[in-house]
């Protein structure tokens, strides 16, 4: 049995429209066959309290559907926010996509998911416009 990885890469996380698009994409992924959701924050320079809450709610939704959510490529400001709130202990985060990929290839994922991964060429990416 294998599992699939879906990547959400928001380009803006400050507007209500961008947050709603993120929420819709998380729900779409939950309805798909994807078992792992990676939120790539490489394009995000700032995060509002509403977008921060959206990420936390996404984790709750993903976990409730027996899937996993990972974060990668946080800038320093966002990383510090996660550390100050203690959420760096709740979310599994990676410095960049390559670190995430290496983790998946080495460890599979957490014990709930099967250990066989698909190659990177088979992953789907959802890019969120502003």
N, C-alpha and C positions, 0 to 999 in steps of 0.2 A: 504494500500500500504506500502511496506517495502523498505528499501534500503540496499545495500550491501557495505561492507568495504573491500578494498584491501590494503594490506600492502606491501610496498617496503622497504627492509632492506639491503641497500648497505653495503658491507664489505670493500670496498675500493672506495675512491672518488678522488684519485689523478691522476690516469692514464686516458688517452683519451679513452681507451677501456672501462673502468668502467663508464665513463660519457656517452659514446654512449649506453652502455647497460641500464643505468638508463633512458636515453631518450626513448629508444625502449620500455622499460617496461611501462613508463608513457603513451606512445601512445597506447600500447596494452590494458591498463586499460581503457583508454578513449573509445576504441572500444568495450569494454565489457559492462556488465550491471551494473558495480560498480558505485555508486554515490558518494562515499567518498574514497579518497586516503590518506593513512597515510604513511608518510616517517619516518621510525624509524632509527634514526641516532646513535643508541647505539654502533655500531661497528666502527664508524668513529672517528678517533682521530685528523684528520686535514682535512681542506678543501681548495682546490685551488680556485683561482679566476674563473677558467673555471667551476668547479663544483658548485661554488656559483651561477654563472650565469645560470647553468643548472637547479638549484632548482627554481630560479626566473622564468625562461621560463616554467618550469613545472606548476607553479602556473597559469601563463597566459593561457596555454593550457587547464588545468583542468577547470578553470573558464569559458573559452570560450565555453566549452562543457556542461555548466550548472552542473558541479560537484564541489566538494569541496576538498581542499587539506589541510592537517594538518601535523605538524611536531612534533616529540617527541624525547626525550632522547638525546638532544644536550649536548655535553660537554661544559665546561666553555668557552674555546677559541671560539667555534662556536657561542655560545650564545652571547658573547661580540661582535663578528663581526656583528651579526644581530642587536644588540642594536646600535652600532656605525653607521650603515648604515640606521637606522630607519626602517628596515624591520621587526623588532619585532612587529611593529604596523600594518604590512600588513599581516603577517602570524599568524595563530592561532597555538600556540605552547604549548606543555605539557612537564612536567619534565620527564615523563615516560609513558609507555603504560597503566599502571593502571589508571593514571590521565585522559588520553584520554578516556579510557573505561568508567570511572565514569561520565565524561562530557557527553558522548553520551547517557548513560543510564538515566542521569538526565534531560538533555536538548534536547535530540534528536540531532539535529545538527542545523546549521543556518536555518533560516526560509525558504530557497529555497527547502530544502529537507524534505521529510516526517518524521514524528516524531517516527515512529515505527522502532526499531532496530532489527537486527538479533543477536543471541547469539554469543559469542566469538568463539564457536566451528565451526561456519559457516563462519568465515572470511578466506580469502585466504592470504597467505603471499608469496611474491616473494623475494627470497634472491639472491642478486647479488654477484657473485663471482668476484674476482679481475682479 
